[in-house]
Amino acid sequence: MRIVNWNCNGAFRKKFSLLQQFDADIIVIQECENPERSNDKLYKEWATNFIWIGENKNKGLGIFCKDSLKLSNNNWETNELKYFISATINEDFNIIGLWNHHANSPTFGYIGQFWKYLQINKSLMQKTLIVGDFNSNKIWDKWDRWWNHTDVVRELEELGIRSLYHEYFNEEQGEEKTPTFYLQKNSLKPYHIDYVFADKKLFESAKKFEIGEKNKWSEWSDHMPILIEL
């Protein structure tokens, strides 16, 4: 199974064909248009098996699957946290696609949004993949908050869910050597903020974990696509 995650930086209708090279079974996209409300014929024809959420029809979160897979919305509670899709693949395992937002929260922005989502749905997170733009890294931890990036990673590990990147490359949180994001597409502002977490019992170590190179992808987005093969 091949999975791709990418914050496409908008206008996905003009970019979806770039991902065909990965032959992915599941694609999680942040900042994409709602196919149902798009006027782009090719994009609508491509997006035949998907779940999309968002307040702006031009910039939301989507999970797109090959037609051979059964994609079912779990409709787990979100309490209007932004943005989370929970779904089942082939009635076999769960996938959570996410795009962490500041959400106009003075306290629980970004990783705080996921921390709250985790508290609500922790008991349901069995046989689960978590894929997305977390907008978070250990380097931004604040010592007096219990919903730091480090705390969230610890809670996931207590559920038997670990980061595939860190396992594959044997790197520690906050010490990632390969960026997934370049602020303002600036090579001098690299960050690692996109992740894939997977249940240890169901998913063995990744067979492949690749992050797109800036010189190939920065024309299209400030985020690099991630490819995982399980």
C-alpha positions as CSV (number, residue, x, y, z in Angstrom):
1,M,0.0,0.0,0.0
2,R,1.3,3.4,-1.0
3,I,0.2,6.6,0.8
4,V,1.0,10.2,-0.2
5,N,0.5,13.3,2.0
6,W,0.9,16.8,0.6
7,N,-0.1,20.3,1.5
8,C,-0.6,21.5,-2.1
9,N,-0.7,25.2,-1.3
10,G,-4.0,25.6,-3.1
11,A,-5.1,25.1,-6.8
12,F,-4.9,21.3,-6.5
13,R,-7.0,21.0,-9.7
14,K,-3.9,22.1,-11.5
15,K,-1.5,19.9,-9.6
16,F,-3.2,16.5,-8.9
17,S,-1.6,15.0,-12.1
18,L,1.9,15.6,-10.5
19,L,1.1,12.8,-8.0
20,Q,0.4,10.2,-10.6
21,Q,4.1,9.3,-10.6
22,F,3.6,7.9,-7.1
23,D,0.8,5.5,-8.0
24,A,-0.6,6.0,-4.5
25,D,-3.5,4.0,-3.1
26,I,-4.4,6.8,-0.6
27,I,-3.7,10.5,-1.0
28,V,-4.2,13.0,1.8
29,I,-4.2,16.6,0.6
30,Q,-4.3,19.9,2.6
31,E,-5.5,23.2,0.9
32,C,-7.4,21.4,-1.9
33,E,-10.6,22.4,-3.6
34,N,-13.9,20.5,-3.0
35,P,-14.3,18.4,-6.1
36,E,-18.0,18.4,-5.9
37,R,-18.0,22.2,-6.3
38,S,-15.2,22.5,-8.8
39,N,-15.7,23.5,-12.4
40,D,-12.6,21.6,-13.5
41,K,-13.8,18.6,-15.4
42,L,-10.5,16.7,-15.2
43,Y,-10.3,17.2,-11.5
44,K,-13.8,16.0,-11.0
45,E,-13.2,12.9,-13.1
46,W,-10.0,12.2,-11.1
47,A,-11.7,12.6,-7.7
48,T,-14.2,9.7,-7.8
49,N,-13.5,8.2,-4.4
50,F,-12.9,10.8,-1.7
51,I,-14.0,12.6,1.5
52,W,-13.5,16.4,1.7
53,I,-14.2,18.9,4.5
54,G,-13.7,22.7,4.7
55,E,-15.3,26.0,5.2
56,N,-13.9,27.4,2.0
57,K,-14.7,25.4,-1.1
58,N,-11.3,26.3,-2.6
59,K,-9.1,25.4,0.4
60,G,-10.0,22.3,2.5
61,L,-8.8,18.9,3.5
62,G,-9.3,15.8,1.4
63,I,-8.7,12.0,1.4
64,F,-8.6,10.5,-2.1
65,C,-8.4,6.8,-2.8
66,K,-8.2,4.5,-5.7
67,D,-11.6,3.2,-6.8
68,S,-10.5,-0.3,-5.8
69,L,-10.6,0.7,-2.1
70,K,-13.7,1.2,0.0
71,L,-13.5,4.5,1.7
72,S,-16.0,5.1,4.5
73,N,-16.4,8.1,6.7
74,N,-16.2,7.3,10.4
75,N,-17.7,10.6,11.4
76,W,-15.8,10.7,14.6
77,E,-16.6,13.7,16.8
78,T,-14.5,16.8,16.1
79,N,-16.2,19.5,18.2
80,E,-15.4,21.8,15.3
81,L,-11.7,21.4,15.7
82,K,-9.8,22.1,12.5
83,Y,-9.4,20.0,10.4
84,F,-9.9,16.2,10.8
85,I,-11.3,13.4,8.7
86,S,-11.6,10.0,10.2
87,A,-12.3,7.1,7.8
88,T,-12.1,3.4,7.4
89,I,-10.3,1.7,4.5
90,N,-11.9,-1.6,3.3
91,E,-13.4,-1.9,6.8
92,D,-9.9,-3.0,7.8
93,F,-8.2,0.0,9.4
94,N,-8.8,3.6,10.2
95,I,-7.1,6.6,8.7
96,I,-7.1,10.1,10.1
97,G,-6.3,12.9,7.7
98,L,-5.5,16.2,9.3
99,W,-4.6,19.8,8.7
100,N,-3.9,21.5,12.0
101,H,-5.0,25.1,12.2
102,H,-4.5,27.9,14.6
103,A,-8.3,28.0,14.6
104,N,-8.4,31.5,16.2
105,S,-7.5,29.8,19.5
106,P,-5.3,31.9,21.8
107,T,-4.3,28.7,23.6
108,F,-5.1,25.5,21.7
109,G,-3.9,26.4,18.2
110,Y,-2.1,23.9,15.9
111,I,-0.9,20.9,18.0
112,G,-3.4,22.0,20.6
113,Q,-6.2,21.2,18.1
114,F,-4.9,17.7,17.6
115,W,-4.4,17.2,21.3
116,K,-8.1,18.0,21.9
117,Y,-9.1,15.7,19.0
118,L,-7.0,13.0,20.5
119,Q,-8.7,13.3,23.9
120,I,-12.1,13.0,22.3
121,N,-11.3,10.0,20.1
122,K,-8.5,8.2,21.9
123,S,-10.5,5.1,22.6
124,L,-11.4,4.7,18.9
125,M,-7.8,4.9,17.7
126,Q,-7.2,1.2,17.0
127,K,-5.7,-0.1,13.8
128,T,-5.1,3.6,12.9
129,L,-2.9,5.6,10.5
130,I,-2.6,9.4,11.2
131,V,-1.5,11.4,8.2
132,G,-1.2,15.1,7.7
133,D,0.2,18.6,8.1
134,F,0.6,19.0,11.9
135,N,2.1,22.5,11.7
136,S,4.1,21.4,14.7
137,N,7.5,20.3,15.9
138,K,9.2,19.6,19.2
139,I,11.4,22.7,18.7
140,W,8.3,24.8,19.5
141,D,7.4,23.1,22.7
142,K,6.5,25.3,25.6
143,W,7.4,23.9,29.0
144,D,4.2,24.9,30.8
145,R,1.8,23.3,28.3
146,W,0.7,19.7,28.6
147,W,-0.4,19.6,24.9
148,N,3.1,20.2,23.5
149,H,4.2,18.3,20.5
150,T,6.3,16.0,22.8
151,D,3.2,15.3,24.9
152,V,1.1,14.4,21.9
153,V,3.8,12.0,20.6
154,R,4.1,10.4,24.0
155,E,0.3,9.9,24.2
156,L,0.3,8.3,20.7
157,E,3.1,6.0,21.7
158,E,1.2,4.9,24.7
159,L,-1.5,3.8,22.2
160,G,1.1,1.9,20.2
161,I,1.1,4.5,17.5
162,R,4.6,5.8,16.3
163,S,6.0,8.1,13.8
164,L,7.1,6.2,10.7
165,Y,9.7,8.9,9.6
166,H,11.5,8.8,12.9
167,E,11.5,5.0,12.9
168,Y,12.6,4.7,9.3
169,F,15.5,7.2,9.5
170,N,16.3,6.5,13.2
171,E,16.1,10.2,14.1
172,E,14.7,11.9,17.2
173,Q,11.8,14.3,17.4
174,G,13.0,17.8,16.9
175,E,16.2,16.6,15.2
176,E,14.8,15.8,11.7
177,K,17.4,16.1,9.0
178,T,14.9,16.3,6.1
179,P,12.4,19.2,6.0
180,T,8.9,18.9,4.8
181,F,8.2,22.6,4.7
182,Y,10.1,25.8,3.6
183,L,8.6,28.9,5.1
184,Q,7.8,31.3,2.2
185,K,9.7,28.7,0.0
186,N,12.9,30.0,1.5
187,S,15.7,27.4,1.7
188,L,17.0,29.2,4.8
189,K,13.7,28.5,6.7
190,P,13.3,24.7,6.6
191,Y,11.0,22.8,9.0
192,H,9.7,19.3,9.5
193,I,6.0,19.6,10.3
194,D,4.3,16.9,8.3
195,Y,4.0,13.4,9.7
196,V,2.7,9.9,9.3
197,F,1.9,7.9,12.5
198,A,1.0,4.2,12.4
199,D,-0.3,1.5,14.7
200,K,2.7,-0.8,15.6
201,K,0.5,-3.9,15.8
202,L,-1.1,-3.5,12.3
203,F,1.7,-1.8,10.3
204,E,5.2,-3.0,10.2
205,S,8.1,-0.6,9.5
206,A,7.7,1.3,6.3
207,K,9.3,-0.3,3.2
208,K,9.8,3.1,1.8
209,F,9.7,6.7,3.1
210,E,10.5,9.5,0.8
211,I,10.1,13.3,1.1
212,G,10.1,15.4,-2.1
213,E,13.1,17.6,-2.9
214,K,12.7,21.3,-2.8
215,N,14.2,21.9,-6.3
216,K,11.5,19.7,-7.8
217,W,8.5,20.8,-5.8
218,S,8.9,24.4,-4.6
219,E,7.4,25.6,-7.9
220,W,4.1,24.1,-6.7
221,S,4.1,24.4,-2.9
222,D,5.9,25.4,0.2
223,H,5.4,21.8,1.5
224,M,7.1,18.7,0.0
225,P,5.0,15.6,-0.7
226,I,5.6,12.5,1.5
227,L,5.4,9.0,0.1
228,I,5.1,6.0,2.4
229,E,5.0,2.4,1.3
230,L,3.7,-0.1,3.8
